[in-house]
Amino acid sequence: MMYVSAVTPFAHKSESADVTVTDGQYHCRAFSYPCHAVEGEVVTEPLQLFDEAICLMFEDAEPRIESTGDVGFRHFGVAKVLDVENDLLSVGELIFQVGELPRGLAVGDAVEFECVRIDLR
């Protein structure tokens, strides 16, 4: 299960926020606009990866996700293909939707990804 662990508005009365989403083991920072998220809330929709690059890994790799910069929402990760038809990846119980998965992937394949931003809808 994914849930919101922190919400930090960008400015006083701002409709956009930096939202931390976690499953208790893995976490990531997501951009949210308009932000209606509250701490402790369960996230039911996949997080959206923007401007992502994905490459197939041939060895079994441990899932992970990490921020790749001090500023912004860039992330790098190792994920499993969760659903080919709906372009879904998972890192633990964090679910991500990408623009389009590369052809030839199957459920359970390990992939590396890097993205410019993660959005919480």
Protein Blocks (a to p, Z undefined) as FASTA:
>chain_A
ZZdfbdcdfbghiabdcddddehjaccdddddddfbdehiacfbdcddehiacdddfbdc
ddddddfbfbdjddcdddddfblklopacehjaccddfbdcehiaehiacddddfbdcdZ
Z
